[in-house]
Amino acid sequence: MTVVTRFAPSPTGELHLGHAYSARIAWRRAREAGGRFLLRIEDIDIRRCRREFDAAIREDLHWLGLDWDGEVRRQSEHFPDYGKALDVVDARGLIYPCFCTRADIAAATDAPQASLQGPDGPLYPGTCRHLPAVERRERLAAGEEHCLRLDAARAASEAGPYDFFDEMHGKIEGQPLLFGDVVLARKDTPTSYHLAVTVDDHLQGVTLVTRGEDLLPSTHVHGLLQRLLGYETPRYAHHKLMTDAEGRRFAKRDKSLTLRSLRDAGKTPAEVFALLPSPLPSSGEVAR
């Protein structure tokens, strides 16, 4: 099977050393296997994403010598693909409109009985999951702002047990309720991170997802969606995150560590790569 990897940054800032590390891992895994390395621009957050950062991402990768195969996929140009996937899940009665505001959710999750915690904090308590069908129809007809959530318990029941393989941790049993009723379509965007990356990885034929270990919990959601949508589950390699001297992960706010700043300071690509952790994970360094 051909190895297909991808690097999928969001154009909300300039790439930094951590991005270089992640991109090089994906690029190297594809190149050493004679496979394909794809570039995807995850720009569904239309309020924060900017075209100049999109162009800067490509410029930085060219400078590093990390070439990609085929056309660049920009998520904002493929909303119909995500809509089709939503329709499949909706036809099975597994999503519902949520009219809650941030304040509503905060008040509900601050209540003493709201004790369920997920990787990102308190889980959504399912307020709108229990709305009568008539009320839902009336509020939708009135044009009330809403997002679309997955009914995680029902989805888990339909999907049944599932697992995925991570090269650092081996076989991992799926936890479909880890994030609760996740959002599949946001109020301001007709998709969400979880849905978009699941659909994209499938449509692009990605066979190996290399990304930071901070996204390992999200893979439980992606595995659930793959089961519901009838997709193949790729292999995963969640790598360690690069951190500064104080142990803080690199972020786009760290201007001195952006690739553009390093280039402007006279660094060469070889010198940048020398700053990255070594050795990089390779296909021979996997869990058995």
N, C-alpha and C positions, 0 to 999 in steps of 0.2 A: 504494500500500500504506500502510495506517495505521501510523504510528510508535508503537510501544509500548516504553516504557522502564521501568526499575524501580530502586528504592533498596532494598537488602537488608542491613540491619545485623544484627549478632548482639547480643542483649540481655545482654551481659556487663559493661556499664558504661554511663556516660552519654555522649551524643553530644558531640563536640568540633568545633572549627572545621573540621578536615579532613572530617568527616562532612557539615557544612553545605555545604562546597564541592562534594562529590560529589553530594549530594542535589539541590542547586540546578542542577547541570549536567544531571542526568537530567530534572528537572522542566521546565527551560527547553527542552530539546530536544523533549520531548513537547508542551509548550504552544505553541511557535512553529510546530509542524507540524500543530496541531489534532489531536494524537494522545492517547494515554493514558499516565498516569504511575501506576505501581503501587508499593505498599509491601508488602514481604515481610519477615517476621521469621525469620531463619535461626537457629533455636534447637535444633538437633539435639544440641548439646553439653549434655546434661541436667544435668551436674554443675556447669557454670559459668553457665548462663543463668538469669536470674531474672525473674519476672513484673513486679516493680516497674520494671526497666529497660525492659521491653516497653512499659509504660504511659508511661514518661518519654520514650521515642522519639517516640511519637505526640504527646505534649504539646509537645515541642520543635518538631516539624514544623508543628504548628498555629500555634505562636507565630511561626515564621518566615514563615507564610503559604504554605507548600508543601503544597497540598491534593493528595490522591491519589484515584484512581478505583477504584470497586468495593470489595470486601471485602479486608481484609488477610489474606494467606496466611501462616499459621504452619507452618513445616516439621514441627514435632512432631505436628501433626494429620494428616499425610499420609504416614506411613510405608508404608501399603499401596501408594501410587503408586510409591515407590522399590523396593518388593518386586517389583512387576510388571516393572519395568525389569531388575532383577537376574535374574529368571527368564528373560527374553529372552536375556541374555548367557550365563547358565548353560546354557541349552538348546543353545547353540552351542559348549559346551565351553571357554569362554574365561575362567572364573574358577576359583580353587582355594582351599581352606581353608588358612590360615596359622596355625600353632600357636606361632610364635616369640614369646618375651617380649621386652621392651625390652632386657634384658640379653643375650639371644641375638643380637639384631640388632646391638647395639653391639659385641659380641665379634667377630661375623663381618665387620662393616664396618671394624673396626680392624685386621684382618689385612693383612699386606703386599700380598697379591694383590688386595685389595678397592680398586681404584683408580677405579671408575666413579663419577663425581660428577653429581648433579642440581642443580637450582636450590636445593633445600633441604638439600644435603649428600650424603653417600654414598648410593648407591642400594641398595635391598634386594637382596641377592645371590641371591634365588630359592631359598633353602634348601628350603622346603616344596613348591615347584613340582616337585621331583624325588622326592617321596615316593611309594612304591608305592601303588597304588589300595587294596590290602588294608589297609595301615597307616592310610590316610586314613579308611576306613570304620570301622575299629576305634576310632580316636581320637575320631571323631565320635559313635559309638555310646556311648562312655564319657562323653560330655558334656564333653570337654576344651574349654576356652575357646579361641576362635579368631576371626580376622577373615577376610574374603573379599577376595582380591586378583585383579586383572586380569592375565592372562597377556599382557603387553604385546606380546611378539614375535608370538604367534599372532594377537592382535587386530589388529596392524598388517598382518599378511599378509592377513587377511580384509577389512579395511577398504580397503586399497589407498591410493594417494596422495590427499591431501586438502589443502585450504587454507582460510584465512579472511581476511577483510578488516578491517584496523584503520585508522581514519581518520587516525591519526598516521603510520603506517608503510606503509600500502598493503597489497597482497596478501602474505600470509605463508604459506609452505609449512609444512604440519603436520609436527611431529616427534613421532611416536607413542611413541618410546622415551625421551623427555626425562626423565620421572619414573620410568621403569622400571615395575615391577609395582605400580601404585598400589592403595591400599586402596579398595574400593567399599562395604564394610560393616564398620564397626568392631566391636570386641569388645563394647563397651557400648552401641552404637547400631546399628540395622539399616540404616544408610546411611553415607555420607561426604559431605564437602563437594562433591567432584567430581561424584558421582552426583546428589546432591540438586539442585544448581543447574542441572545439565544437564536433568534431568527438569522442574524448575519452569519454566525459561525456555521449554521446549517447551509445557507444558500451559497456561502463561499467555499464550502467543502473543507473547513478547517478540521484537521485531524489531531493537532496538538496545540492546546491553549497554554501559552507561557505567560504568566502574569504574577504580580506581587502577592505575597502570602496574606496580605490584608483582604484580598478578595476570595480567599478560600471559603469562608462562610457562604458567600453568594452562590457558590457552585451548587449548594443544596437546592436553591431555588431554580437554577438553570437546569439541573438534572430533572427536577419535577416537571418543568415546562417541556423539556425534551420528550419525556414519557407521554405527556398529554398531547403533544403535537406530532408524535410518531417519528421523531428525529433520532438519528444515531448519536450516541454520546461520545464526544472526543476524549482523548487522553489529556491529562492536565499535568502541568509542572509549575507549581506555585513557588516562586523563588523568594529568598530573603530580601528585605527592603534595605536600601542604603540609608545610613543615618549619619548625623554629624557627630562631633566629639562628645556632645552631651547626650547622645542616643536618640535625638529627635530625627524623625524621617524627613528626607528632603522634600521641599514643597516649592511651588512656583513662585512663592514670595521671596525665596532665597536668591536674589538677583545675582550675587557674586558667583553662584554655582550654575547659572544658566550656560548652555553651550555657546550662546552668542557672546556672553561676557568673557568666557574662557578663550574663545576665538579672537575677540577684540584685544585680549591681553597678550596675544601672541602664541597661545598654546597650539600645538599641532594635534591632529586626530590621535596620533600614537601616544602623545603625552596625556591626552584625555583618557584613553583606554588604560593607561598605566595607573590612573587614579581609581579605577574600578576594582572591586573585589576580585581576587584571583585565588584559585582557578574558577572560571565560570562553569556552571552546571553543563554537563554534556550528556549525550545519549547513553554513555556507559555508566553514568552515575545515577542510577535509578533504584527505587525500592524494589525488592523482589517479592 
